Amino acid sequence: MNRLETNFLGMVFKNPMVTSSGCFGFGLEYKDYFDPNELGGIVVKGITLEPRDGNYGTRIAETPGGMLNCVGLENPGVEYFENVILKDMRASGITSPIIININGKVIDEYVELAKRVEKMDEVDMIELNISCPNVKDGGMAFGSNPDVAGAVTKAVREVTTKPLIVKLSPNVTDIVKIAKIVEENGADAVSLINTLLGMAIDIKGRKPVLGNTFGGFSGPAVKPVALRMVYQVSQSVKIPVVGMGGISSTEDALEFMMAGATMVSLGTGLFSNPILPVEIKNGLEKFCIENNIDNISEIVGAAHKRG
């Protein structure tokens, strides 16, 4: 019996753990630590139409309880991903489902990317990152405007048959409203949260530490915020939720699932503990055995208030 087997968007995952985009590379980088197939699925580093060098200056800063990053979506572009990296992933023995995270500056770029991915048989699902700056909207993130979030989701939904996960930004007034709108426009699932917006200042240099001034804040310190949002969203939409934000232990993963997450995503925790997925997998199995749980899905939403 596989107590961790999870049905998600029409696919059977060996366990409910995936990686957070940008924190696991393309899976190959972690093979010296553990077999990537220990994971339920792999969400690869964010991909754009053209190669990107990312931001200049300092791009990573450690903070109490987490880290800031302004990497700027550095990636080799979709063509190189398709022709080289994707083939290397499968040739290396990775059999876990592959989920590609796509990013664009305008809706047309998302659409073009989705069309390209639709033809990639090796890619199982798409994660739509709507936390990117929309250059046609003055640089505001797609996910910050409900109408724009709905529009980009709808546009991508129309050009792909692959399961579509929309990754939500926490930097909004009402994340539940955004979740409902992307659901109405064709999202098959939502993942949350993306990073919170933060900064650090070099008091000796009297200037921002990060080259881009602001960056995404992630790590254990964001967990209470992420958990609250997963709890709220999972009770407001009918589609599954992938929970993430500061997961660094089995207990954290259990909390997110009890808050309503069908799947959990591991991100910044991998940097301090590269074998975190193996530890959590073993911990979840132990929890199921000790609590006479036949399948881990039984605890999803367990913390929701009952009428």
N, C-alpha and C positions, 0 to 999 in steps of 0.2 A: 504493500500500500504506500502510495506517495501522498502523504498528508499535506504537502505543500503545493500540489498541482493546482494550477489556477486557470480558469477559463476567462480569457480577456479578448473581447472584440472578435470572437469567432476562432481564436487560436488557443491551443493548449500550451501554457507555459509551465515548465517544470517546477517553478516556484514564483512567488509574487515580487521578486526583486529585479529591477532594471537599474541602469546607470543614468545619472544626470548629464545632459549634454555639456561638453566642455570639460568634464572631470575625469573622463576615462579614455580620452583620445579616440582611437578606433579599435580598442580592445587588444591590439597587438602589443601595446606598450606595457601591459600588465601580465603578460604570459610568464615572466620570471617569478611572479608572486603566487599566482594561482591560475587554474584553467578557466578562461572566460566562460566556458560552458557551464560553470557552477551557477552562473546567473540565469534568471528566467529569460532575460532579453538584454540587448545592448543598444542604448541610445548613443549614436555617434556624435562626435563634435559637430557643431553647427556648420552647415554648408551654404555657400552662396553661389550665384551664377559664375562670377569671375573670382580668381584667386584674390585673397586679401592679405596684406602684411600686418594688419592690425594697427593699434595705436602706438604712438611714439612715447619715449620716456618710460618712467617707472610704471609697470602694469599690474604689479601685485604688492599688497601691503598687508602684513599680519596685524590683527587687532585682537583685543581681549575677547575670547570666545568665538573667533572666526577670522575671516579674511575679506579684503576688498580686492576686486579685480576690474581692470578696464582693458582687457586683452583686445577687444575690438573685433571679435569674430575672425581672427587670423585663421585662414584655411586655404587649401590648395585649389578650391573651386570644384564645381560639380563634374566637369569633364575628367579631371585627374582622379577624383573620387571613384567615378564609375569605371574607368579603364584600368586603374592601378590598385587603389586601396581596397575597393570592394572585392576584387578578385583575390588580393592577398589575404583578406579576412577569411574568405571561404577556403582558400588553398591551405591556410594554416590550421584548418580543422574546426573553425568556429561554426557551430551548427545552431546556436541559440538564435531566436528571431532578431532581426536587425531593424531598428527604427531610426530613420533619418530625420534630423532636425533641420528644417529649412528656414532661410532668412532672406529678407529683401528690403530694399529702400523704398519701393513703390509696389502697389498691388500687382502690376504686370510682371514684376520679377518673381514674385511668389508663384504666379500662375505658370510662368515659363519653367520654373524649377519643378513644380508639381508634374508638369507634362513630361519632363525628362525622367523623373523618378517613376512615373507610371510604367515606363518601359523596362525598369530594372527588376527582373524577376527575383534577384537575390534580396531585395529590400521588401520587408513585410508590412511596414506601417510608416506613416508620416507623422512627425510632430511639428506642428506649425508654431513657430516662435513669433508671437505678436508683441514682444517687448522691444522690438527694433524701432529706431527712429524712422518715422514716415516723412521723407523729405518734401512731400507735397502738402504736409500738414504742419509745416514749420518746425519739424524735428521732433514733434510729440510722438511717443510710442503708439503703434497701432492699437495696442491693448488698452490705452488710456481713454480712448473715445469709443463708447458703445456702438455707435453707428459704423465707425471704421472697422472695429473688431468684427462686427457682423458681416461687413462687406468683403473683407479679405477672406474670411472663413467661407463665405458663400462662393466666392470666385474660385478658390482652390477646390472646394467640394465638387464643383461642376466639371473639373478636368481630371479627376482621379477616382478610381474605384477602390483604392487602398484605404484601409481603416485610417481615420483622421483624428489625431489627438491635438487639441489646441492648448498650448502652454500659456498660462495666465500670469500677468504681472501683478504683484502685490501693491504696486505704487498707484493705487486707485482709491477712490472714495468708497465704492461699493463693488467688491469683487463678485458678489452673488449676481448682481445685475449683468455684469459682463459674461459670466458663466451661462446664464440663461439665454443671452442673445446669441452666443456662439453655438449653443445647443440648437436653437431655433434655425440657425443657418447651416446646419449640416455636420457639426462636430459629433464624432462618435464617442469621444471621451475628452476630458480636460485633465491637464497636469498642472499642479500648483504646489508650492509657489516658485516663481523665478526669483532672482535676487532683489533685495531691498536696495534703494539708492542711498549711498553713504559717501563719506569722505574722511580723510585724515590730513592733519597739518604738521609739517616739519617745523617745530618751534625754533630750531636753530637757524634754519634758512628762511623762516617766516613766509612759507609758501605751501601750497598743497603738495602732499607726498606723491599723488598719482599724476602722471603726465596729462591725463584727461580731466583732472580736477576731481570729478566724481567717478564712482565705481559701484559695482554690484557687491552688496554685503551678503555673505553667506556663512554657514557654519552653525555650531551649537546654539549660539545666541539668538538666532532667528526662529528656533523651533517653536516657542510658544505662539508666535504670530502665525507661522505656517499651519500649526495644528488647529488653531482657531478658524482659519480660513477653510481648511479641508472639512472641518466639522460643519461649518455653515453651508458651504457649496454642496456637499454630498447630500444634504437634506433638501436642497432646492432644485436639483436637476435629476433627470431620470437616467442619464448616462454615467458610466463609471468614472471614478476619480483616481488619478495617480498622485499620491502624496509625496512631497519632498520638502526638505528644509531643515537642516541640522540633524539628520539621522546619523547617529554614531554608535548605536548599540541595538541589541535585540529589543530592549525595553522601548526604545524610541520607535522602532518599526511597529511594534505591537500597538503603541499609542495611536499612531497614524491609521492603522487598520481599524482599530476600535472607533476612531473618529469618523470613519467612513471611506477610507481609501481601499480600493480593490487591489491596487499594486502600490509598491513603495519604491522610490528612486533614491539611490545613494550618490552623493556628490562630493562635497568638500571633505567629508569624513574619510574618503579614500586617500587623501593627501597625507594625513597623519597616521593612517592605518590601512596599508594597501590590501590586507587580507580581510578587511571588514565584511565583504559579502559572505565569505566562508564562515566567519564567526556568527553572523546573523542567521545564516541558513541553519547552522547547527542549533542555534538558540531557539529558532522557531520550531524546529522539529522536536526539541526537548519540551518546549511549552505545550505543544499539542499532545505529546505522550503523557505528560504529567497531569494534564487537565482533561484527558479522555476525549480529545477533539479529533474527529475523523478527518476533517479537512480544514485548513486554515481559514477558508472563506466563511466559516461559521462565526468568526469574531468580527467580521466587517460590519461597522456601524453599531457595535455592541454598546457603545457609550451614548448613543442617541437617547434622548428622553422619550419615555413611553407615556402615552396618554392614559 
